[in-house]
Amino acid sequence: MMSELNPFIKIRRDLHQIPEIGLLEFKTHAYLMDYITALPQEYLEIIEWETAIIVRVRGKVGAKTIGWRTDIDGLPVSEETGLPFKSIHPNQMHACGHDVHMSIALGLLTYFSEHQGQNHLVFLFQPAEENAGGGKLLYDAGVLDAWMPDEFYALHVQPNLKVGQIGTKVGTLFAGTCTIQAKFSGKSGHAAYPHEANDMIVAASQFVNQTQTIISRNVDPIEGAVITLGTFHAGTTGNIISGEASLTGTIRTLTPEMSRLMQERVRQVAHGIEQSYQCQVELILEQGGYYPVVNTEKETTELIDFMKDHSKVDFISSPTAMTGEDFGYLLDKTPGAMFWLGVDSPYGLHHSMMSPKEEAIPLAIEVLEAFLTMKIN
Protein backbone atom coordinates (compact mmCIF):
# COMPACT_ATOMS: atom_id res chain seq x y z
CA MET A 1 0.00 0.00 0.00
CA MET A 2 1.39 3.38 -1.02
CA SER A 3 1.92 5.92 1.73
CA GLU A 4 -0.11 9.11 1.54
CA LEU A 5 1.56 11.92 -0.39
CA ASN A 6 2.92 14.69 1.82
CA PRO A 7 0.45 17.63 1.51
CA PHE A 8 3.17 20.12 0.64
CA ILE A 9 4.60 17.87 -2.05
CA LYS A 10 1.07 17.75 -3.48
CA ILE A 11 0.96 21.55 -3.35
CA ARG A 12 4.27 21.67 -5.18
CA ARG A 13 2.86 19.44 -7.92
CA ASP A 14 -0.27 21.56 -8.21
CA LEU A 15 1.79 24.73 -8.56
CA HIS A 16 4.24 23.06 -10.94
CA GLN A 17 1.40 22.64 -13.44
CA ILE A 18 0.52 26.34 -13.58
CA PRO A 19 3.76 28.32 -14.03
CA GLU A 20 3.25 31.93 -15.10
CA ILE A 21 5.54 34.73 -16.21
CA GLY A 22 6.24 37.57 -13.77
CA LEU A 23 3.35 39.95 -12.97
CA LEU A 24 0.99 37.58 -14.81
CA GLU A 25 0.82 34.96 -12.03
CA PHE A 26 -2.98 35.08 -11.80
CA LYS A 27 -3.69 31.36 -11.36
CA THR A 28 -0.80 31.07 -8.95
CA HIS A 29 -2.08 34.03 -6.94
CA ALA A 30 -5.58 32.52 -6.79
CA TYR A 31 -4.22 29.14 -5.66
CA LEU A 32 -2.12 30.74 -2.93
CA MET A 33 -5.00 32.93 -1.71
CA ASP A 34 -7.40 29.98 -1.58
CA TYR A 35 -4.93 28.11 0.61
CA ILE A 36 -3.96 31.06 2.83
CA THR A 37 -7.53 32.19 3.52
CA ALA A 38 -8.46 28.62 4.54
CA LEU A 39 -5.87 28.69 7.35
CA PRO A 40 -6.77 29.76 10.90
CA GLN A 41 -7.01 33.55 10.69
CA GLU A 42 -6.68 34.55 14.36
CA TYR A 43 -3.08 35.80 13.99
CA LEU A 44 -3.06 36.55 10.25
CA GLU A 45 -3.28 39.81 8.32
CA ILE A 46 -3.11 39.89 4.52
CA ILE A 47 -2.17 42.53 1.95
CA GLU A 48 -2.45 41.97 -1.81
CA TRP A 49 -0.61 44.04 -4.43
CA GLU A 50 -0.72 43.12 -8.11
CA THR A 51 -0.04 39.36 -7.92
CA ALA A 52 1.93 39.64 -4.67
CA ILE A 53 0.63 38.45 -1.31
CA ILE A 54 2.04 39.63 2.01
CA VAL A 55 0.91 37.81 5.14
CA ARG A 56 1.74 38.96 8.65
CA VAL A 57 1.54 36.52 11.54
CA ARG A 58 1.07 38.87 14.49
CA GLY A 59 3.34 38.27 17.46
CA LYS A 60 2.24 38.46 21.08
CA VAL A 61 4.54 41.45 21.67
CA GLY A 62 5.70 42.48 18.21
CA ALA A 63 8.94 44.16 19.22
CA LYS A 64 10.46 43.20 15.87
CA THR A 65 9.50 41.60 12.56
CA ILE A 66 11.20 38.66 10.84
CA GLY A 67 10.58 38.27 7.11
CA TRP A 68 10.48 35.18 4.90
CA ARG A 69 10.35 35.68 1.14
CA THR A 70 9.39 33.28 -1.62
CA ASP A 71 9.21 33.99 -5.34
CA ILE A 72 6.17 32.77 -7.30
CA ASP A 73 6.85 33.20 -11.04
CA GLY A 74 7.93 30.73 -13.70
CA LEU A 75 10.15 30.90 -16.77
CA PRO A 76 9.52 30.97 -20.55
CA VAL A 77 10.86 27.41 -20.89
CA SER A 78 9.16 24.50 -22.64
CA GLU A 79 9.11 21.64 -20.12
CA GLU A 80 10.65 18.32 -21.13
CA THR A 81 10.58 16.41 -17.82
CA GLY A 82 7.79 14.03 -18.85
CA LEU A 83 6.36 14.27 -15.33
CA PRO A 84 2.68 13.34 -14.88
CA PHE A 85 2.20 16.77 -13.28
CA LYS A 86 4.15 18.71 -15.91
CA SER A 87 3.22 22.26 -16.88
CA ILE A 88 -0.13 22.72 -18.61
CA HIS A 89 0.98 26.13 -19.91
CA PRO A 90 2.85 25.97 -23.25
CA ASN A 91 6.40 27.36 -23.10
CA GLN A 92 6.17 28.09 -19.39
CA MET A 93 7.82 26.06 -16.63
CA HIS A 94 8.92 26.21 -13.01
CA ALA A 95 12.47 25.51 -14.16
CA CYS A 96 13.99 27.51 -11.31
CA GLY A 97 12.23 25.77 -8.46
CA HIS A 98 9.85 28.50 -7.39
CA ASP A 99 7.12 25.85 -7.01
CA VAL A 100 9.31 24.25 -4.34
CA HIS A 101 9.92 27.66 -2.74
CA MET A 102 6.18 28.34 -2.53
CA SER A 103 5.27 24.95 -1.08
CA ILE A 104 7.89 25.40 1.66
CA ALA A 105 6.58 28.88 2.44
CA LEU A 106 3.01 27.57 2.70
CA GLY A 107 4.23 24.81 4.99
CA LEU A 108 5.85 27.36 7.27
CA LEU A 109 2.84 29.67 7.20
CA THR A 110 0.57 26.74 8.05
CA TYR A 111 2.62 25.98 11.16
CA PHE A 112 2.88 29.57 12.37
CA SER A 113 -0.81 30.28 11.78
CA GLU A 114 -1.32 27.99 14.80
CA HIS A 115 1.89 28.73 16.75
CA GLN A 116 2.09 32.42 17.63
CA GLY A 117 5.50 33.74 18.61
CA GLN A 118 6.54 36.77 20.61
CA ASN A 119 7.40 38.77 17.48
CA HIS A 120 5.83 39.34 14.09
CA LEU A 121 6.55 37.07 11.13
CA VAL A 122 5.95 38.34 7.59
CA PHE A 123 5.66 36.06 4.56
CA LEU A 124 6.21 37.72 1.19
CA PHE A 125 4.95 35.80 -1.85
CA GLN A 126 6.73 37.87 -4.45
CA PRO A 127 6.05 38.00 -8.20
CA ALA A 128 8.44 38.73 -11.06
CA GLU A 129 11.74 37.53 -9.64
CA GLU A 130 12.83 36.32 -13.07
CA ASN A 131 11.86 39.19 -15.33
CA ALA A 132 11.02 42.47 -13.64
CA GLY A 133 12.75 42.76 -10.27
CA GLY A 134 9.57 42.20 -8.29
CA GLY A 135 11.27 42.82 -4.94
CA LYS A 136 12.27 46.30 -6.05
CA LEU A 137 8.79 46.98 -7.46
CA LEU A 138 7.18 46.06 -4.14
CA TYR A 139 9.62 48.06 -2.07
CA ASP A 140 9.48 51.15 -4.27
CA ALA A 141 5.66 51.06 -4.29
CA GLY A 142 5.68 51.20 -0.48
CA VAL A 143 3.86 47.89 -0.14
CA LEU A 144 6.21 46.72 2.60
CA ASP A 145 6.29 50.02 4.50
CA ALA A 146 3.86 49.03 7.28
CA TRP A 147 5.35 45.58 7.81
CA MET A 148 8.96 45.99 6.71
CA PRO A 149 10.99 43.21 8.37
CA ASP A 150 13.91 43.97 10.64
CA GLU A 151 15.55 40.86 9.17
CA PHE A 152 14.76 39.09 5.87
CA TYR A 153 15.49 35.47 4.91
CA ALA A 154 15.02 33.37 1.78
CA LEU A 155 16.23 30.17 0.15
CA HIS A 156 16.92 28.98 -3.38
CA VAL A 157 16.97 25.39 -4.57
CA GLN A 158 20.39 24.09 -5.67
CA PRO A 159 20.42 21.03 -7.97
CA ASN A 160 24.14 20.45 -7.32
CA LEU A 161 23.61 19.81 -3.59
CA LYS A 162 22.16 16.63 -2.09
CA VAL A 163 18.90 16.62 -0.15
CA GLY A 164 19.78 17.58 3.41
CA GLN A 165 22.61 19.87 2.37
CA ILE A 166 22.20 23.60 2.96
CA GLY A 167 24.82 26.09 1.89
CA THR A 168 25.55 29.79 2.26
CA LYS A 169 28.24 32.25 3.27
CA VAL A 170 28.70 35.65 4.88
CA GLY A 171 29.03 38.41 2.28
CA THR A 172 28.28 38.22 -1.45
CA LEU A 173 26.50 34.97 -2.30
CA PHE A 174 25.09 35.92 -5.74
CA ALA A 175 26.09 38.48 -8.33
CA GLY A 176 24.29 41.60 -9.38
CA THR A 177 23.02 41.60 -12.96
CA CYS A 178 22.42 44.10 -15.73
CA THR A 179 20.66 43.31 -19.01
CA ILE A 180 22.11 44.35 -22.39
CA GLN A 181 19.97 45.17 -25.42
CA ALA A 182 21.70 46.48 -28.53
CA LYS A 183 20.25 47.27 -31.95
CA PHE A 184 22.55 48.04 -34.90
CA SER A 185 21.21 50.02 -37.88
CA GLY A 186 23.08 50.47 -41.15
CA LYS A 187 22.22 49.87 -44.84
CA SER A 188 21.21 46.62 -46.46
CA GLY A 189 22.24 45.62 -49.95
CA HIS A 190 23.10 42.88 -52.43
CA ALA A 191 25.83 40.44 -51.43
CA ALA A 192 27.64 41.10 -54.73
CA TYR A 193 27.95 44.84 -54.00
CA PRO A 194 29.24 45.16 -50.42
CA HIS A 195 30.63 48.64 -51.09
CA GLU A 196 27.09 49.93 -51.55
CA ALA A 197 25.85 48.59 -48.20
CA ASN A 198 26.76 48.80 -44.52
CA ASP A 199 26.90 45.31 -43.05
CA MET A 200 25.45 45.16 -39.53
CA ILE A 201 26.37 41.52 -39.04
CA VAL A 202 30.01 42.57 -39.23
CA ALA A 203 29.44 45.55 -36.93
CA ALA A 204 27.51 43.53 -34.34
CA SER A 205 30.09 40.73 -34.50
CA GLN A 206 32.80 43.23 -33.64
CA PHE A 207 30.71 44.43 -30.70
CA VAL A 208 30.55 40.83 -29.45
CA ASN A 209 34.32 40.41 -29.75
CA GLN A 210 35.22 43.75 -28.21
CA THR A 211 32.93 43.42 -25.19
CA GLN A 212 34.73 40.19 -24.29
CA THR A 213 38.00 42.11 -24.03
CA ILE A 214 36.43 44.18 -21.24
CA ILE A 215 36.65 41.10 -19.03
CA SER A 216 40.23 40.27 -19.99
CA ARG A 217 41.63 43.80 -19.92
CA ASN A 218 39.49 45.99 -17.64
CA VAL A 219 38.52 43.68 -14.79
CA ASP A 220 40.87 42.76 -11.96
CA PRO A 221 41.28 38.97 -12.40
CA ILE A 222 41.02 38.55 -8.63
CA GLU A 223 37.59 40.19 -8.61
CA GLY A 224 35.91 38.64 -11.66
CA ALA A 225 32.91 39.57 -13.78
CA VAL A 226 30.92 38.14 -16.69
CA ILE A 227 29.55 39.46 -19.97
CA THR A 228 27.40 36.99 -21.88
CA LEU A 229 25.64 37.86 -25.13
CA GLY A 230 23.01 35.17 -25.48
CA THR A 231 21.05 36.16 -28.59
CA PHE A 232 22.13 37.45 -32.02
CA HIS A 233 19.49 38.14 -34.67
CA ALA A 234 20.26 39.46 -38.16
CA GLY A 235 19.61 38.88 -41.83
CA THR A 236 16.90 37.31 -43.96
CA THR A 237 18.77 35.27 -46.59
CA GLY A 238 22.30 34.34 -47.61
CA ASN A 239 22.77 36.76 -50.51
CA ILE A 240 21.54 39.96 -48.85
CA ILE A 241 23.75 42.11 -46.66
CA SER A 242 21.84 42.83 -43.47
CA GLY A 243 21.27 46.45 -42.56
CA GLU A 244 20.08 45.56 -39.06
CA ALA A 245 21.19 43.32 -36.23
CA SER A 246 20.20 42.96 -32.58
CA LEU A 247 21.79 41.40 -29.53
CA THR A 248 20.74 40.71 -25.97
CA GLY A 249 22.82 39.62 -23.04
CA THR A 250 23.77 40.12 -19.42
CA ILE A 251 26.47 41.64 -17.23
CA ARG A 252 27.16 39.95 -13.89
CA THR A 253 29.32 41.47 -11.20
CA LEU A 254 29.95 41.12 -7.49
CA THR A 255 29.85 44.81 -6.58
CA PRO A 256 27.84 47.84 -7.75
CA GLU A 257 31.12 49.62 -8.51
CA MET A 258 32.20 46.89 -10.93
CA SER A 259 28.77 46.93 -12.56
CA ARG A 260 29.10 50.66 -13.21
CA LEU A 261 32.57 50.16 -14.72
CA MET A 262 31.33 47.36 -17.00
CA GLN A 263 28.33 49.38 -18.15
CA GLU A 264 30.50 52.38 -18.98
CA ARG A 265 32.94 50.25 -20.99
CA VAL A 266 30.06 48.61 -22.92
CA ARG A 267 28.77 52.09 -23.78
CA GLN A 268 32.24 53.11 -24.97
CA VAL A 269 32.50 50.01 -27.16
CA ALA A 270 29.08 50.74 -28.68
CA HIS A 271 30.15 54.32 -29.43
CA GLY A 272 33.33 53.06 -31.03
CA ILE A 273 31.35 50.67 -33.25
CA GLU A 274 29.17 53.59 -34.39
CA GLN A 275 32.24 55.56 -35.45
CA SER A 276 34.13 52.65 -36.99
CA TYR A 277 31.22 51.24 -38.99
CA GLN A 278 29.30 54.47 -39.63
CA CYS A 279 26.11 53.07 -38.15
CA GLN A 280 23.73 53.70 -35.31
CA VAL A 281 23.75 51.63 -32.14
CA GLU A 282 20.78 51.80 -29.81
CA LEU A 283 22.03 50.47 -26.47
CA ILE A 284 19.88 49.81 -23.41
CA LEU A 285 21.49 48.75 -20.12
CA GLU A 286 19.07 48.00 -17.32
CA GLN A 287 20.06 46.90 -13.83
CA GLY A 288 16.55 46.87 -12.36
CA GLY A 289 16.38 45.29 -8.91
CA TYR A 290 19.15 42.78 -9.42
CA TYR A 291 21.68 43.90 -6.87
CA PRO A 292 24.30 41.47 -5.55
CA VAL A 293 22.90 39.24 -2.80
CA VAL A 294 25.04 40.30 0.16
CA ASN A 295 24.37 38.28 3.32
CA THR A 296 24.93 40.39 6.42
CA GLU A 297 27.45 39.09 8.93
CA LYS A 298 25.47 38.86 12.18
CA GLU A 299 22.33 37.32 10.69
CA THR A 300 24.18 34.93 8.40
CA THR A 301 26.52 33.74 11.14
CA GLU A 302 23.52 33.00 13.32
CA LEU A 303 21.88 31.09 10.45
CA ILE A 304 25.05 29.10 9.77
CA ASP A 305 25.50 28.22 13.44
CA PHE A 306 21.90 27.00 13.60
CA MET A 307 22.27 24.86 10.46
CA LYS A 308 25.55 23.35 11.65
CA ASP A 309 23.88 22.29 14.90
CA HIS A 310 20.74 20.80 13.31
CA SER A 311 20.82 17.01 13.15
CA LYS A 312 19.12 16.83 9.74
CA VAL A 313 21.31 19.39 7.99
CA ASP A 314 24.66 18.82 6.31
CA PHE A 315 25.93 22.40 6.15
CA ILE A 316 28.10 23.37 3.16
CA SER A 317 30.19 26.53 2.97
CA SER A 318 29.20 27.92 -0.42
CA PRO A 319 31.35 29.87 -2.85
CA THR A 320 30.09 33.06 -4.45
CA ALA A 321 28.06 32.33 -7.61
CA MET A 322 27.38 34.51 -10.64
CA THR A 323 23.70 33.63 -10.33
CA GLY A 324 21.41 36.67 -10.19
CA GLU A 325 18.57 37.00 -7.67
CA ASP A 326 16.42 40.04 -6.96
CA PHE A 327 16.37 39.26 -3.23
CA GLY A 328 19.59 41.28 -3.31
CA TYR A 329 17.51 44.44 -3.53
CA LEU A 330 15.69 43.64 -0.28
CA LEU A 331 18.96 42.72 1.44
CA ASP A 332 20.26 46.13 0.38
CA LYS A 333 17.48 47.63 2.51
CA THR A 334 17.47 45.32 5.54
CA PRO A 335 19.79 42.75 7.17
CA GLY A 336 19.33 39.08 6.42
CA ALA A 337 20.51 36.11 4.43
CA MET A 338 19.78 33.79 1.54
CA PHE A 339 20.92 30.19 1.34
CA TRP A 340 20.98 27.22 -1.04
CA LEU A 341 18.70 24.22 -0.41
CA GLY A 342 19.94 20.96 -1.89
CA VAL A 343 17.46 19.23 -4.24
CA ASP A 344 19.84 16.87 -6.09
CA SER A 345 18.83 17.16 -9.77
CA PRO A 346 21.11 16.12 -12.66
CA TYR A 347 19.78 19.10 -14.60
CA GLY A 348 20.55 22.63 -13.50
CA LEU A 349 18.50 25.75 -12.89
CA HIS A 350 16.53 27.01 -15.91
CA HIS A 351 16.94 23.65 -17.69
CA SER A 352 13.85 22.19 -19.39
CA MET A 353 14.40 18.89 -17.50
CA MET A 354 15.20 20.32 -14.07
CA SER A 355 13.35 18.12 -11.57
CA PRO A 356 14.17 18.60 -7.86
CA LYS A 357 13.85 15.75 -5.39
CA GLU A 358 10.66 16.44 -3.49
CA GLU A 359 11.81 15.01 -0.17
CA ALA A 360 13.67 18.31 0.26
CA ILE A 361 10.31 20.03 0.87
CA PRO A 362 9.23 18.46 4.20
CA LEU A 363 12.84 18.50 5.36
CA ALA A 364 13.14 22.24 4.71
CA ILE A 365 9.82 22.93 6.42
CA GLU A 366 10.91 21.04 9.54
CA VAL A 367 14.29 22.76 9.73
CA LEU A 368 12.93 26.23 9.05
CA GLU A 369 10.07 25.91 11.51
CA ALA A 370 12.75 25.51 14.17
CA PHE A 371 14.89 28.35 12.82
CA LEU A 372 12.05 30.86 12.55
CA THR A 373 10.66 29.82 15.94
CA MET A 374 14.05 30.71 17.40
CA LYS A 375 14.02 34.05 15.56
CA ILE A 376 10.59 35.21 16.74
CA ASN A 377 10.92 34.18 20.39
C-alpha positions as CSV (number, residue, x, y, z in Angstrom):
1,M,0.0,0.0,0.0
2,M,1.4,3.4,-1.0
3,S,1.9,5.9,1.7
4,E,-0.1,9.1,1.5
5,L,1.6,11.9,-0.4
6,N,2.9,14.7,1.8
7,P,0.4,17.6,1.5
8,F,3.2,20.1,0.6
9,I,4.6,17.9,-2.0
10,K,1.1,17.7,-3.5
11,I,1.0,21.6,-3.4
12,R,4.3,21.7,-5.2
13,R,2.9,19.4,-7.9
14,D,-0.3,21.6,-8.2
15,L,1.8,24.7,-8.6
16,H,4.2,23.1,-10.9
17,Q,1.4,22.6,-13.4
18,I,0.5,26.3,-13.6
19,P,3.8,28.3,-14.0
20,E,3.2,31.9,-15.1
21,I,5.5,34.7,-16.2
22,G,6.2,37.6,-13.8
23,L,3.4,39.9,-13.0
24,L,1.0,37.6,-14.8
25,E,0.8,35.0,-12.0
26,F,-3.0,35.1,-11.8
27,K,-3.7,31.4,-11.4
28,T,-0.8,31.1,-8.9
29,H,-2.1,34.0,-6.9
30,A,-5.6,32.5,-6.8
31,Y,-4.2,29.1,-5.7
32,L,-2.1,30.7,-2.9
33,M,-5.0,32.9,-1.7
34,D,-7.4,30.0,-1.6
35,Y,-4.9,28.1,0.6
36,I,-4.0,31.1,2.8
37,T,-7.5,32.2,3.5
38,A,-8.5,28.6,4.5
39,L,-5.9,28.7,7.3
40,P,-6.8,29.8,10.9
41,Q,-7.0,33.6,10.7
42,E,-6.7,34.5,14.4
43,Y,-3.1,35.8,14.0
44,L,-3.1,36.6,10.3
45,E,-3.3,39.8,8.3
46,I,-3.1,39.9,4.5
47,I,-2.2,42.5,1.9
48,E,-2.4,42.0,-1.8
49,W,-0.6,44.0,-4.4
50,E,-0.7,43.1,-8.1
51,T,0.0,39.4,-7.9
52,A,1.9,39.6,-4.7
53,I,0.6,38.5,-1.3
54,I,2.0,39.6,2.0
55,V,0.9,37.8,5.1
56,R,1.7,39.0,8.7
57,V,1.5,36.5,11.5
58,R,1.1,38.9,14.5
59,G,3.3,38.3,17.5
60,K,2.2,38.5,21.1
61,V,4.5,41.5,21.7
62,G,5.7,42.5,18.2
63,A,8.9,44.2,19.2
64,K,10.5,43.2,15.9
65,T,9.5,41.6,12.6
66,I,11.2,38.7,10.8
67,G,10.6,38.3,7.1
68,W,10.5,35.2,4.9
69,R,10.3,35.7,1.1
70,T,9.4,33.3,-1.6
71,D,9.2,34.0,-5.3
72,I,6.2,32.8,-7.3
73,D,6.9,33.2,-11.0
74,G,7.9,30.7,-13.7
75,L,10.2,30.9,-16.8
76,P,9.5,31.0,-20.5
77,V,10.9,27.4,-20.9
78,S,9.2,24.5,-22.6
79,E,9.1,21.6,-20.1
80,E,10.7,18.3,-21.1
81,T,10.6,16.4,-17.8
82,G,7.8,14.0,-18.9
83,L,6.4,14.3,-15.3
84,P,2.7,13.3,-14.9
85,F,2.2,16.8,-13.3
86,K,4.1,18.7,-15.9
87,S,3.2,22.3,-16.9
88,I,-0.1,22.7,-18.6
89,H,1.0,26.1,-19.9
90,P,2.9,26.0,-23.2
91,N,6.4,27.4,-23.1
92,Q,6.2,28.1,-19.4
93,M,7.8,26.1,-16.6
94,H,8.9,26.2,-13.0
95,A,12.5,25.5,-14.2
96,C,14.0,27.5,-11.3
97,G,12.2,25.8,-8.5
98,H,9.8,28.5,-7.4
99,D,7.1,25.9,-7.0
100,V,9.3,24.3,-4.3
101,H,9.9,27.7,-2.7
102,M,6.2,28.3,-2.5
103,S,5.3,24.9,-1.1
104,I,7.9,25.4,1.7
105,A,6.6,28.9,2.4
106,L,3.0,27.6,2.7
107,G,4.2,24.8,5.0
108,L,5.8,27.4,7.3
109,L,2.8,29.7,7.2
110,T,0.6,26.7,8.1
111,Y,2.6,26.0,11.2
112,F,2.9,29.6,12.4
113,S,-0.8,30.3,11.8
114,E,-1.3,28.0,14.8
115,H,1.9,28.7,16.7
116,Q,2.1,32.4,17.6
117,G,5.5,33.7,18.6
118,Q,6.5,36.8,20.6
119,N,7.4,38.8,17.5
120,H,5.8,39.3,14.1
121,L,6.6,37.1,11.1
122,V,6.0,38.3,7.6
123,F,5.7,36.1,4.6
124,L,6.2,37.7,1.2
125,F,4.9,35.8,-1.8
126,Q,6.7,37.9,-4.5
127,P,6.0,38.0,-8.2
128,A,8.4,38.7,-11.1
129,E,11.7,37.5,-9.6
130,E,12.8,36.3,-13.1
131,N,11.9,39.2,-15.3
132,A,11.0,42.5,-13.6
133,G,12.8,42.8,-10.3
134,G,9.6,42.2,-8.3
135,G,11.3,42.8,-4.9
136,K,12.3,46.3,-6.0
137,L,8.8,47.0,-7.5
138,L,7.2,46.1,-4.1
139,Y,9.6,48.1,-2.1
140,D,9.5,51.2,-4.3
141,A,5.7,51.1,-4.3
142,G,5.7,51.2,-0.5
143,V,3.9,47.9,-0.1
144,L,6.2,46.7,2.6
145,D,6.3,50.0,4.5
146,A,3.9,49.0,7.3
147,W,5.4,45.6,7.8
148,M,9.0,46.0,6.7
149,P,11.0,43.2,8.4
150,D,13.9,44.0,10.6
151,E,15.5,40.9,9.2
152,F,14.8,39.1,5.9
153,Y,15.5,35.5,4.9
154,A,15.0,33.4,1.8
155,L,16.2,30.2,0.1
156,H,16.9,29.0,-3.4
157,V,17.0,25.4,-4.6
158,Q,20.4,24.1,-5.7
159,P,20.4,21.0,-8.0
160,N,24.1,20.4,-7.3
161,L,23.6,19.8,-3.6
162,K,22.2,16.6,-2.1
163,V,18.9,16.6,-0.2
164,G,19.8,17.6,3.4
165,Q,22.6,19.9,2.4
166,I,22.2,23.6,3.0
167,G,24.8,26.1,1.9
168,T,25.6,29.8,2.3
169,K,28.2,32.3,3.3
170,V,28.7,35.7,4.9
171,G,29.0,38.4,2.3
172,T,28.3,38.2,-1.4
173,L,26.5,35.0,-2.3
174,F,25.1,35.9,-5.7
175,A,26.1,38.5,-8.3
176,G,24.3,41.6,-9.4
177,T,23.0,41.6,-13.0
178,C,22.4,44.1,-15.7
179,T,20.7,43.3,-19.0
180,I,22.1,44.3,-22.4
181,Q,20.0,45.2,-25.4
182,A,21.7,46.5,-28.5
183,K,20.3,47.3,-31.9
184,F,22.6,48.0,-34.9
185,S,21.2,50.0,-37.9
186,G,23.1,50.5,-41.2
187,K,22.2,49.9,-44.8
188,S,21.2,46.6,-46.5
189,G,22.2,45.6,-50.0
190,H,23.1,42.9,-52.4
191,A,25.8,40.4,-51.4
192,A,27.6,41.1,-54.7
193,Y,27.9,44.8,-54.0
194,P,29.2,45.2,-50.4
195,H,30.6,48.6,-51.1
196,E,27.1,49.9,-51.6
197,A,25.9,48.6,-48.2
198,N,26.8,48.8,-44.5
199,D,26.9,45.3,-43.1
200,M,25.5,45.2,-39.5
201,I,26.4,41.5,-39.0
202,V,30.0,42.6,-39.2
203,A,29.4,45.6,-36.9
204,A,27.5,43.5,-34.3
205,S,30.1,40.7,-34.5
206,Q,32.8,43.2,-33.6
207,F,30.7,44.4,-30.7
208,V,30.6,40.8,-29.4
209,N,34.3,40.4,-29.8
210,Q,35.2,43.7,-28.2
211,T,32.9,43.4,-25.2
212,Q,34.7,40.2,-24.3
213,T,38.0,42.1,-24.0
214,I,36.4,44.2,-21.2
215,I,36.6,41.1,-19.0
216,S,40.2,40.3,-20.0
217,R,41.6,43.8,-19.9
218,N,39.5,46.0,-17.6
219,V,38.5,43.7,-14.8
220,D,40.9,42.8,-12.0
221,P,41.3,39.0,-12.4
222,I,41.0,38.6,-8.6
223,E,37.6,40.2,-8.6
224,G,35.9,38.6,-11.7
225,A,32.9,39.6,-13.8
226,V,30.9,38.1,-16.7
227,I,29.5,39.5,-20.0
228,T,27.4,37.0,-21.9
229,L,25.6,37.9,-25.1
230,G,23.0,35.2,-25.5
231,T,21.0,36.2,-28.6
232,F,22.1,37.5,-32.0
233,H,19.5,38.1,-34.7
234,A,20.3,39.5,-38.2
235,G,19.6,38.9,-41.8
236,T,16.9,37.3,-44.0
237,T,18.8,35.3,-46.6
238,G,22.3,34.3,-47.6
239,N,22.8,36.8,-50.5
240,I,21.5,40.0,-48.8
241,I,23.7,42.1,-46.7
242,S,21.8,42.8,-43.5
243,G,21.3,46.4,-42.6
244,E,20.1,45.6,-39.1
245,A,21.2,43.3,-36.2
246,S,20.2,43.0,-32.6
247,L,21.8,41.4,-29.5
248,T,20.7,40.7,-26.0
249,G,22.8,39.6,-23.0
250,T,23.8,40.1,-19.4
251,I,26.5,41.6,-17.2
252,R,27.2,40.0,-13.9
253,T,29.3,41.5,-11.2
254,L,29.9,41.1,-7.5
255,T,29.9,44.8,-6.6
256,P,27.8,47.8,-7.7
257,E,31.1,49.6,-8.5
258,M,32.2,46.9,-10.9
259,S,28.8,46.9,-12.6
260,R,29.1,50.7,-13.2
261,L,32.6,50.2,-14.7
262,M,31.3,47.4,-17.0
263,Q,28.3,49.4,-18.2
264,E,30.5,52.4,-19.0
265,R,32.9,50.2,-21.0
266,V,30.1,48.6,-22.9
267,R,28.8,52.1,-23.8
268,Q,32.2,53.1,-25.0
269,V,32.5,50.0,-27.2
270,A,29.1,50.7,-28.7
271,H,30.1,54.3,-29.4
272,G,33.3,53.1,-31.0
273,I,31.3,50.7,-33.3
274,E,29.2,53.6,-34.4
275,Q,32.2,55.6,-35.5
276,S,34.1,52.7,-37.0
277,Y,31.2,51.2,-39.0
278,Q,29.3,54.5,-39.6
279,C,26.1,53.1,-38.2
280,Q,23.7,53.7,-35.3
281,V,23.8,51.6,-32.1
282,E,20.8,51.8,-29.8
283,L,22.0,50.5,-26.5
284,I,19.9,49.8,-23.4
285,L,21.5,48.7,-20.1
286,E,19.1,48.0,-17.3
287,Q,20.1,46.9,-13.8
288,G,16.6,46.9,-12.4
289,G,16.4,45.3,-8.9
290,Y,19.2,42.8,-9.4
291,Y,21.7,43.9,-6.9
292,P,24.3,41.5,-5.5
293,V,22.9,39.2,-2.8
294,V,25.0,40.3,0.2
295,N,24.4,38.3,3.3
296,T,24.9,40.4,6.4
297,E,27.5,39.1,8.9
298,K,25.5,38.9,12.2
299,E,22.3,37.3,10.7
300,T,24.2,34.9,8.4
301,T,26.5,33.7,11.1
302,E,23.5,33.0,13.3
303,L,21.9,31.1,10.5
304,I,25.1,29.1,9.8
305,D,25.5,28.2,13.4
306,F,21.9,27.0,13.6
307,M,22.3,24.9,10.5
308,K,25.5,23.3,11.7
309,D,23.9,22.3,14.9
310,H,20.7,20.8,13.3
311,S,20.8,17.0,13.1
312,K,19.1,16.8,9.7
313,V,21.3,19.4,8.0
314,D,24.7,18.8,6.3
315,F,25.9,22.4,6.2
316,I,28.1,23.4,3.2
317,S,30.2,26.5,3.0
318,S,29.2,27.9,-0.4
319,P,31.4,29.9,-2.9
320,T,30.1,33.1,-4.5
321,A,28.1,32.3,-7.6
322,M,27.4,34.5,-10.6
323,T,23.7,33.6,-10.3
324,G,21.4,36.7,-10.2
325,E,18.6,37.0,-7.7
326,D,16.4,40.0,-7.0
327,F,16.4,39.3,-3.2
328,G,19.6,41.3,-3.3
329,Y,17.5,44.4,-3.5
330,L,15.7,43.6,-0.3
331,L,19.0,42.7,1.4
332,D,20.3,46.1,0.4
333,K,17.5,47.6,2.5
334,T,17.5,45.3,5.5
335,P,19.8,42.8,7.2
336,G,19.3,39.1,6.4
337,A,20.5,36.1,4.4
338,M,19.8,33.8,1.5
339,F,20.9,30.2,1.3
340,W,21.0,27.2,-1.0
341,L,18.7,24.2,-0.4
342,G,19.9,21.0,-1.9
343,V,17.5,19.2,-4.2
344,D,19.8,16.9,-6.1
345,S,18.8,17.2,-9.8
346,P,21.1,16.1,-12.7
347,Y,19.8,19.1,-14.6
348,G,20.6,22.6,-13.5
349,L,18.5,25.7,-12.9
350,H,16.5,27.0,-15.9
351,H,16.9,23.7,-17.7
352,S,13.9,22.2,-19.4
353,M,14.4,18.9,-17.5
354,M,15.2,20.3,-14.1
355,S,13.3,18.1,-11.6
356,P,14.2,18.6,-7.9
357,K,13.9,15.8,-5.4
358,E,10.7,16.4,-3.5
359,E,11.8,15.0,-0.2
360,A,13.7,18.3,0.3
361,I,10.3,20.0,0.9
362,P,9.2,18.5,4.2
363,L,12.8,18.5,5.4
364,A,13.1,22.2,4.7
365,I,9.8,22.9,6.4
366,E,10.9,21.0,9.5
367,V,14.3,22.8,9.7
368,L,12.9,26.2,9.0
369,E,10.1,25.9,11.5
370,A,12.7,25.5,14.2
371,F,14.9,28.4,12.8
372,L,12.1,30.9,12.5
373,T,10.7,29.8,15.9
374,M,14.0,30.7,17.4
375,K,14.0,34.1,15.6
376,I,10.6,35.2,16.7
377,N,10.9,34.2,20.4
